[in-house]
Amino acid sequence: MPASSSHGFREGNTRAQFVFFFQLAEEAGWWLDPAKFIPGEPGRDEFIAARSYSQAIGSNERLAQVLGRAIAPL
């Protein structure tokens, strides 16, 4: 893959990371609403942008904000 190409598995990363956060939240006694992250929902685009920002900048603040809007105690 040329160096200028985007990541070849971007969609897979989104799914894998969401499953990780869903399971982490559940183990900690929280419910992360998956309906907020389905394709076409604003939360999904926000999650992807926040994840990319986190990877580029090294700050998880945006990611925490996006996940925080979709989480509730079990």
Secondary structure, 3 states (H helix, E strand, C coil): CCCCCCCCCHHHHHHHHHHHHHHHHHHCCEEECHHHHCCCCHHHHHHHHHHHHHHHHCCCHHHHHHHHCCEEEC
